[in-house]
């Protein structure tokens, strides 16, 4: 399993527009084969900072997600709102507890 942590910062005053553009892609990602989790977060202390927490079954699933038209459209839509480049890191799971609830 692969986990992606993407941190994106909005320009001051453009937070709402960026959030709306990113929210739109979440329901579409739900139908992807191999995408296990796709969660959008906003920082409590800094409303301009957003985090995507994503989990994929494997490298192919991540590649498929990254090449979907709606993913590419989202990045085009948020480009004018971004303050700098996103920080995107990919992690490989090495230990975990089973999901609760």
N, C-alpha and C positions, 0 to 999 in steps of 0.2 A: 504494500500500500504506500502511496505517496501523499504527502501533505504539502500544500502550498499556502504560504502566508504572504499576502500582498498588502502593503501599506501604501496608501495614497493620500496626498494632502491637497485640499482645495485652496484656491486663492481666497483670501479674506472677502466675505460677502457673497461668495459663489457656492457655499456649502449646500444650500437647498437644491440648487440646480444639479449639482454633481450627484447628490444623494438620489434624486429622482431618476436620473439616467442610469445609475447603477442598480437601483431597485427593480427596474424594468426587466433586467436580464435574469433575475433570480428564478421566476416561475418557468422560464424557458429552459434553464439548466436542469430543472427537475426531471425532464424527460430523457436526459442523456444517459446512454448505457455506460456504466463504469464510473459515473460520478456519484460518490457516496454522500458527501456533505458539501454544501456551498452556502456559507453564512456570511452576511454582511454585518459589520459592527461599526459603531462610531465611538470615538474616544470620549470618556466622561469629562476629562480635564481640558480637552482641546477639540471643539466641535468641527474644526477644519480637517481633522485626521480620521480616516476610515481604514478599516481592515477587512479583507476577505480571508476567511478560513475555509480552505477547500481540501477535500480528500477524494482521491481517485484510486481505482483498483490497480492501475499500472500506468506505465509511461504512454502507452497507446491511448488510453482513456484521456489522459491529460492533453495529449496532442490533438485528439479529436475535439475536445472542448475548446482549445485555444484557436482552432481554425473554423469554428462555426460562424456563420454570417452575423448572428446577433451579438456574439462576443466582440467581433471586429467592429460592428456598428457602435457598441457601447464605448469602446476606446476612442472612436472617432467623435462621439458625442461629448465625452468628458474632457477631451484634449484642451479646449479653451478654458476649462475650469481648474486644471491641474497647476499646482504650485510645485514645480520641479518634477523629476522623474519618479515613477512609482518604485518602491523597493519590493522585489519579488524574490522569495527564497523557496526552494523546494527541499523537502525533508523526506527521508526514508524512515518509516516506523521500525523501531527495534524492540519496543516493549510497550504493553498497555494493559488496562483492565477492561473487562467487557462493559458495554454501555449499560447504564442503569435505567430502570423505569420503563 
